[in-house]
Amino acid sequence: MSDSFDRELETLIDGFHAQERLRIWSLVITIFGDAVQPRGGEFWLGSLQGLMQRLRVEPNALRAAMSRLTADGWLTRLRVGRKSFYRLAQAGEAEFAAGTRKIYAPKPHDAADEWTIIALTAEAGVARDARRAQLRSDGFGVLSPTVFIRPGTNHVVPAATPDNGETMFVGHLAGASDMEALIRHAWPVEAIEASYRILVDAFTPLARTLRAGAMPDPLSAMAARSLLIHNFRRAALRDPQFPAPFRPSGWTGDAARALAADIYRDLARPSEAWLDTCRNSQGIPIAKPTIDIADRFGLSLENS
C-alpha cells in the first residue's frame, strides 16, 4: 500500500463527488465497458459494491443507478439465490463498443486523408434533431443546421453511412484553406480541449506518484483506473480525432492521451489482480481478459 497514492486517489475521488451532477450510472457503464467486458461481461453486484464503496458511492445511490440502467435496457440482471449478477445489455454493449476504438486507440493518424460531408434532408422533420445528435456523437462537426463534416477517421469510428435520403460526399481538401477556423466553427473545440486540460491537471500528480514507485493495493488501483477512464472517455468520445495538420494549435488531446496511457499501464497489473478475485454466477473466478490490458492504448488498430 502507498500513502502517497492513496492521498492522490482521495483527491481524485473528492473531485468526482464535487461535480455538479454526479452520474453514478455513467460510471457503472464505464466500469463494465473497461473492466468487465474483456473478462466475459458478467459481474456480481457485491463486487461492484466493493469498488463503489472505495469510490465513496453510497449503496442507495448505486442501487438506484442499477435499477435505472436495468429499466432503461442498458444492463440485464441474473439472480442466483440471493445474489444478483449483471452484464451489459445489447444497448450498453453497442454504446461502449462504438467508443472503444476512440478511447483506447493510439494517437490519431497524421495523414490528412479524406473528409466526409453529410447533407440532411428537409423532409426528415422532427427526426432530424435525433439525427443531428447522432452525427455529433459520431464525431461530425456542424457546418450548418443540415450540413455535417468529419475527418476520415474510419480507423477509429464506424464508417459513415447516409440515412433517410441524406446525401454523402467524400473528398480531399483543395487549395490553401483556413481549416483551423472551420474546425473551431464546426466543433466545440474549446469545450473538448477544456475537458482534456482538466484531466491532465487532475491526473498528473497521480502519474508522478506512480513514476516514483508507488505501489497501490489492488482495490485502490481499480478505483483509480475507473476514474481515469471515466474522465478520459468523456473527452475522447467528443474528439473527432483531427489529423495532425488540422489539429488546433496547442492541442491538449495528445498530451492527455499519453498521460492516460502511462497511468493505465501502471495500474493494469494491480487492478487486474483485484478483478482476479471476483467471481461469476457459476461461483468461479471471472475470465481472464481477452486482450493485453497493460498495452491497451498501444494496441494495433487491427486488434483494438
MISE-551044 format. One line per field, with one value per residue (C-alpha): z, y, x. Coordinates in steps of 0.5 Angstrom, whole numbers, always signed. Example, Ala and Ser with C-alpha at 12.3 -4.5 7.8 and 13.67 -1.06 7.14 Angstrom:
REM MISE-551044
Z = c(+16/+14)
Y = c(-9/-2)
X = c(+25/+27)
***
This chain:
REM MISE-551044
Z = c(+0/-2/+3/-3/-8/-3/-2/-9/-10/-5/-8/-15/-11/-8/-15/-17/-12/-13/-20/-20/-23/-20/-26/-22/-28/-33/-28/-28/-35/-35/-31/-35/-41/-39/-34/-34/-42/-43/-38/-40/-39/-32/-25/-18/-15/-9/-13/-16/-9/-6/-12/-11/-3/-5/-9/-3/-7/-2/-3/-4/-10/-13/-12/-16/-21/-23/-22/-27/-32/-32/-33/-39/-42/-41/-36/-35/-29/-27/-20/-17/-10/-6/-11/-17/-23/-28/-35/-41/-45/-52/-52/-47/-51/-57/-53/-51/-57/-61/-57/-55/-61/-60/-52/-53/-60/-60/-62/-69/-76/-78/-85/-88/-91/-93/-91/-90/-91/-90/-92/-88/-92/-90/-90/-84/-80/-72/-73/-76/-68/-66/-73/-71/-64/-67/-72/-67/-62/-68/-69/-74/-74/-76/-82/-82/-79/-85/-87/-82/-83/-81/-82/-85/-78/-80/-77/-70/-71/-75/-83/-84/-88/-90/-87/-89/-96/-94/-99/-97/-100/-99/-102/-100/-98/-104/-104/-98/-94/-86/-83/-76/-77/-80/-74/-69/-72/-73/-67/-59/-59/-53/-49/-52/-50/-43/-42/-44/-40/-33/-34/-35/-29/-24/-26/-27/-19/-19/-25/-21/-15/-20/-23/-16/-15/-11/-10/-10/-7/-12/-10/-10/-17/-20/-17/-20/-26/-26/-25/-30/-36/-34/-34/-41/-44/-44/-47/-52/-55/-57/-60/-68/-68/-73/-77/-74/-80/-78/-70/-67/-64/-57/-58/-51/-53/-55/-48/-45/-49/-47/-40/-39/-43/-38/-32/-35/-36/-29/-26/-30/-26/-19/-22/-26/-19/-16/-22/-21/-14/-17/-18/-23/-23/-23/-17/-21/-22/-28/-34/-36/-40/-48/-49/-46/-41/-40/-47/-49/-51/-55/-59/-66/-70/-73/-66/-62)
Y = c(+0/+7/+13/+18/+14/+14/+21/+23/+18/+21/+28/+25/+22/+29/+32/+26/+28/+35/+35/+39/+33/+26/+21/+14/+11/+13/+11/+4/+4/+6/+0/-5/-3/-2/-8/-13/-14/-16/-21/-25/-19/-21/-18/-19/-14/-15/-14/-7/-5/-6/-2/+3/+4/+5/+11/+13/+12/+11/+4/+7/+11/+5/+1/+7/+7/+0/+0/+6/+2/-4/-1/+3/-3/-2/-8/-14/-18/-25/-28/-34/-35/-28/-26/-21/-21/-16/-15/-10/-11/-10/-3/-2/-6/-2/+4/+2/-2/+5/+9/+3/+5/+12/+11/+6/+8/+10/+18/+20/+19/+24/+24/+29/+23/+24/+29/+26/+31/+29/+34/+32/+33/+38/+32/+29/+33/+32/+26/+31/+33/+26/+25/+31/+29/+22/+25/+30/+24/+20/+26/+30/+38/+42/+47/+49/+46/+41/+40/+36/+34/+29/+28/+21/+17/+11/+7/+10/+10/+7/+9/+14/+12/+16/+16/+17/+20/+24/+26/+24/+27/+24/+28/+32/+39/+43/+49/+54/+53/+56/+49/+52/+57/+52/+47/+52/+54/+47/+43/+45/+45/+50/+45/+39/+42/+44/+37/+35/+40/+38/+31/+33/+38/+33/+26/+29/+28/+21/+20/+23/+18/+12/+14/+15/+8/+8/+1/+2/-4/-8/-5/+3/+1/-1/+5/+10/+6/+7/+15/+15/+12/+15/+22/+21/+18/+24/+28/+22/+21/+28/+29/+28/+26/+31/+29/+33/+38/+41/+40/+47/+50/+48/+42/+38/+32/+29/+30/+28/+21/+20/+21/+17/+11/+12/+11/+6/+2/+3/+1/-5/-11/-9/-7/-14/-17/-14/-17/-24/-24/-23/-29/-30/-33/-40/-39/-39/-33/-29/-30/-27/-21/-23/-17/-15/-10/-6/-5/-3/+4/+2/-4/-4/-1/-8/-11/-5)
X = c(+0/+2/+0/+2/-2/-8/-7/-8/-13/-17/-16/-19/-25/-26/-26/-31/-36/-35/-39/-45/-49/-46/-47/-47/-50/-45/-39/-42/-42/-35/-33/-37/-34/-27/-26/-32/-33/-26/-27/-33/-38/-41/-40/-43/-47/-43/-36/-39/-41/-34/-31/-36/-35/-28/-30/-35/-41/-47/-50/-57/-54/-51/-58/-62/-57/-57/-65/-65/-60/-64/-70/-67/-64/-57/-56/-59/-59/-59/-61/-57/-60/-60/-54/-55/-50/-50/-48/-49/-55/-54/-55/-50/-45/-46/-45/-38/-36/-38/-33/-28/-23/-23/-22/-16/-13/-6/-6/-9/-6/-2/-4/-10/-14/-21/-26/-34/-39/-47/-53/-59/-66/-71/-76/-73/-78/-77/-73/-67/-66/-64/-60/-56/-55/-52/-48/-45/-43/-40/-35/-38/-38/-43/-42/-50/-56/-56/-49/-44/-37/-32/-25/-23/-23/-26/-20/-23/-30/-35/-35/-41/-47/-52/-59/-67/-65/-59/-53/-46/-40/-32/-27/-20/-18/-17/-12/-10/-16/-16/-18/-17/-22/-27/-25/-27/-33/-36/-34/-34/-26/-26/-30/-26/-20/-22/-24/-17/-14/-18/-16/-8/-9/-12/-8/-1/+0/-2/+2/+8/+7/+7/+13/+16/+15/+8/+5/-3/-7/-11/-18/-15/-11/-18/-22/-16/-17/-24/-24/-18/-22/-29/-26/-22/-28/-32/-27/-24/-31/-33/-26/-26/-19/-17/-11/-4/-4/-11/-11/-12/-5/-3/-8/-8/-11/-4/-2/-8/-8/+0/-2/-8/-4/+2/-2/-7/-1/+2/-5/-6/-3/-5/-12/-13/-11/-17/-21/-18/-21/-28/-33/-38/-45/-42/-38/-31/-27/-29/-25/-18/-18/-18/-13/-7/-10/-3/-2/-9/-7/-2/-6/-5/-11/-13/-13/-16)
***
